[in-house]
Structures are given as C-alpha cells and as structure tokens.
Amino acid sequence: MSAVFVTGATGTVGSAVVADLLARGQDVIAGVRATRDERIPDAAVQREFSYVAGAGEIHDVLDGVDRLFLLRPPAIADVQATLFPVIDAALRRGIRQIVFLSLQGVQANRRTPHHAVEQYLRETRSPFTFLRPNFFMQNLSTTYAEAIRRDGEIFVPAGRSRTAFIDARDVGRSAAATLTQPGHIGKAYTLSGEQSLGYRQVAEIMSAVLDRPIRYARPREDAYLARLASAGAPQDYLEVQKMIHRVVRLNISAFPNRAVRRLTGQPATSLEQFVDDYRTAWIT
C-alpha cells in the first residue's frame, strides 16, 4: 500500500488535503482521535492517532504509508516531544516525503514552533516540502465571525496594513499537488492569495457580497487584547495574538503571489468568492 497519512484530518486545512487527495485518486489514511469520525469521507481509511502516543504506536499507525502531511495543532507548543517522534517514526518507515504545514516568514522567526520543526526536518535530512501559508481567509469566518455577525464590524488591530489572504482550501489543493507530483522534495513555498487587501477593502467586499454594511473598526492593540481577555482568552493566546498582528502591521503579509496557480494550475480563490461560499458564517 502506498498511501498518504494526513494529520489534523478533520481540521480546516487537513480536511481540504484529504478531499483533494481523494479527488486525485490517492489512497488516504486520516489520523483521527476516535476510531470513527463522521467528518472523514468514506473513501479514506481512518486510524486512531495521537501526538502523545508511544514510539511503537506511532510506528504502527504509519504502516503502509509512503507520504506524510504533517501539521502542528495550535494547542501543541512542545514540538520536540510531539512532532519530532512522528518524524522519526516516518523516517524509520522509509517515508519518501513529508509535507509540513509551516508558517509564512518562519525562516526569520526563530521563536515559533514551526521554525523548530523545519530545522529538525533539515537536520535529519528528511525528504521535506514546506508550505508556508499567509493569513487564512477562514479567520474571517471563524475567529472574527462573531463581531461581524453581531456588530457588523471587523475588529482587528491591523492599522492600515495590507494582507494577501489565502483560502485554506487552496492550501489543501497545493498540499495535494506537492504530494502527488514530482519535483517538490527540498522545496519551500510561501502560499499567498493573488489580492493584497487592507481591512477597509475587506469590509467593502464583504458588504457588497453579503448586501449588508460591514465596517473595519481598526481598534488599537490594547483594546483588541482587552476584548479577548474579557472573553476569557488565556495569557499565552494574548501573547500570540500580539505577535501576529504586530507582524501584520509591518506589512510582512502584504505581498501576493501566484504560488497556488503554479502548483495547482488554478488561480487562488478571490475574497469575493470566499465570502460568497461562506456567507452562512455571518448570518445572524
């Protein structure tokens, strides 16, 4: 059996990877927490998987696998104790490719767990491919959705910066392409959308597509963090949010590219299309 093992298979990106691999006729093994997860398509094989499992269990769960899609769940900070053993087990199994979902700009940010994973994959001479996505459009339909639904506003401390948002579905398509086509071992791809937008423009696009007024509130960082804290967000989450949006305000995420088009043969999803596809996320 020559299958792709997908970690995070029920998540935003992982589910897109599973769907696109199946569409390409690939054998897919989805790593799940329970023995049966209804969110996984019937065409995929399900195997119970945990990052905190013992080395032997991880080795066994990769039986019949020759490629691995690896991502770091947000709750995991200690990648040395969790992701590194998965990499080691995959290498012992003779894995021929590990596609790692990393982070845009990670090469210049040594404090992130993603940097540590990239470095380990290099040190172990793994057959890696790095995908480094920009900010997900799905943040609008998840993290920021409540304020948009309730108040008709995007409450993000991004100032006048611009972002080349990427649809997570495009990340899934790109991952499937790199896992099924030759020539991607040892490569790193920054995945951005083809539009560079300020949040005022985002609000205008959402207003037009949803036919209701949406505005960009442009809060100060302290007001944004105070709102998160009042909602019960822990301090470590506040620190991550502070770092993320300071990077945004430096316009590091502003630059569009055509990486998705080059990898998949199709253009990246426009924000207009994304908002139309996800419009139910903002219905009150």
LINPE-V105908 format. One record per pair of residues at least 6 apart in sequence whose C-alpha atoms are under 7 Angstrom apart, sorted by sequence separation. I is the first residue (numbers start at 1). J is the second residue. D is the distance in Angstrom with one decimal. If there is no record, write none. Layout:
i: {I;I}
j: {J;J}
d: {D;D}
This chain:
i: {8;9;22;109;147;148;178;207;260;261;7;121;147;207;260;261;6;106;107;147;206;260;9;106;18;36;144;204;103;203;6;35;102;203;35;203;225;30;32;34;47;29;30;31;32;33;200;28;29;30;31;32;33;200;28;29;30;31;32;33;199;29;31;9;9;3;4;5;6;7;8;9;3;4;5;6;7;2;3;4;5;6;3;5;166;165;166;58;67;70;102;104;137;164;165;10;66;67;68;69;70;71;98;99;100;101;102;103;104;136;137;138;164;10;52;55;59;66;67;68;69;70;71;97;98;99;100;101;102;103;104;134;135;136;137;138;164;51;58;67;68;69;70;96;97;98;99;100;101;134;135;136;164;51;134;136;164;163;164;79;162;163;162;163;77;162;161;79;160;129;129;128;129;130;131;132;133;134;127;128;129;130;131;132;133;134;196;127;129;130;131;132;133;159;196;5;131;158;196;3;4;152;153;154;155;157;195;2;3;4;5;6;7;152;153;154;155;156;157;194;1;2;3;4;5;6;7;8;152;153;154;155;156;157;193;194;209;1;2;3;4;5;6;7;153;155;157;192;193;194;192;209;157;205;209;156;191;191;206;210;194;193;104;174;177;158;161;177;97;157;161;162;164;174;158;159;161;163;164;170;174;158;163;164;173;162;163;164;170;167;134;149;148;149;150;149;145;145;141;20;16;20;13;17;21;12;13;16;17;20;13;14;17;13;17}
j: {14;15;28;115;153;154;184;213;266;267;14;128;154;214;267;268;14;114;115;155;214;268;18;115;28;46;154;214;114;214;18;47;114;215;48;216;238;44;46;48;61;44;45;46;47;48;215;44;45;46;47;48;49;216;45;46;47;48;49;50;216;47;49;30;31;26;27;28;29;30;31;32;27;28;29;30;31;27;28;29;30;31;29;31;192;192;193;86;95;98;130;132;165;192;193;39;95;96;97;98;99;100;127;128;129;130;131;132;133;165;166;167;193;40;82;85;89;96;97;98;99;100;101;127;128;129;130;131;132;133;134;164;165;166;167;168;194;82;89;98;99;100;101;127;128;129;130;131;132;165;166;167;195;83;166;168;196;196;197;113;196;197;197;198;113;198;198;117;198;184;185;185;186;187;188;189;190;191;185;186;187;188;189;190;191;192;254;186;188;189;190;191;192;218;255;65;191;218;256;64;65;213;214;215;216;218;256;64;65;66;67;68;69;214;215;216;217;218;219;256;64;65;66;67;68;69;70;71;215;216;217;218;219;220;256;257;272;65;66;67;68;69;70;71;217;219;221;256;257;258;257;275;224;272;276;224;259;260;275;279;268;268;190;260;263;245;248;264;185;245;249;251;253;263;248;249;251;253;254;260;264;249;254;255;264;254;255;256;268;269;253;282;282;283;284;284;281;282;281;172;169;173;168;172;176;168;169;172;173;176;171;172;175;172;176}
d: {5.1;5.0;6.9;6.9;5.9;5.7;5.9;5.0;7.0;4.5;6.7;6.6;6.5;5.2;6.4;6.3;6.7;6.8;6.5;6.8;6.6;5.7;6.7;5.7;6.8;6.8;6.7;6.9;6.6;5.3;7.0;6.5;5.5;5.2;5.4;5.9;6.4;6.5;6.6;5.8;6.9;5.8;6.1;6.2;6.0;5.4;7.0;5.1;4.7;4.9;5.3;5.0;5.8;5.4;6.2;5.7;6.2;5.8;5.5;6.6;6.2;6.8;5.1;5.5;6.0;7.0;6.4;6.1;6.3;6.6;6.7;6.8;4.7;5.0;4.7;5.1;5.1;7.0;5.4;6.0;5.9;5.9;6.6;6.9;5.2;6.1;4.7;6.5;5.8;6.8;6.3;4.5;5.6;5.6;5.2;6.5;4.8;5.9;6.3;6.0;6.0;5.9;6.0;5.8;6.2;6.3;5.6;4.4;5.3;5.7;5.6;6.7;5.0;6.8;5.9;6.7;5.2;5.6;4.9;4.8;4.9;4.8;5.1;4.9;4.8;4.6;5.1;5.1;4.8;5.7;5.5;6.9;5.2;5.0;5.1;6.9;6.6;5.1;6.5;6.0;6.2;6.1;6.3;6.1;5.8;6.2;5.9;6.2;6.4;6.0;6.1;5.6;5.4;6.6;5.9;5.9;4.3;5.3;6.3;6.4;5.9;5.3;4.9;6.4;6.3;4.2;5.8;7.0;6.4;6.2;5.4;5.6;5.5;6.4;6.0;5.9;5.7;6.0;5.7;5.4;5.2;4.4;5.1;4.5;4.4;5.2;5.8;6.4;5.8;6.1;6.2;5.8;6.2;5.9;6.3;6.2;6.9;6.7;5.8;6.4;5.8;6.5;5.3;6.2;6.6;5.6;5.9;5.9;4.8;6.3;6.4;6.1;6.1;4.7;4.7;4.8;5.3;6.0;5.1;4.8;5.0;5.6;5.9;4.7;4.9;4.8;5.6;6.7;6.4;5.5;5.8;6.3;6.3;5.6;5.5;5.5;6.8;7.0;5.5;6.6;5.5;6.2;6.7;6.3;6.0;6.4;5.3;5.4;6.3;6.3;5.6;6.9;6.5;6.4;6.4;6.8;5.8;6.5;6.5;6.9;6.3;5.6;6.2;6.1;6.3;6.1;6.6;6.1;7.0;6.5;5.2;6.1;6.3;5.9;6.2;6.3;5.6;5.1;5.2;6.7;6.1;5.4;4.1;5.8;6.7;4.8;7.0;5.1;6.3;6.3;6.4;4.8;6.5;6.2;6.8;5.5;6.8;6.2;5.5;6.7;5.5;5.9;5.5;4.2;5.4;6.6;6.7;4.6;6.4;5.9;6.8;7.0;6.4;5.8;5.9}
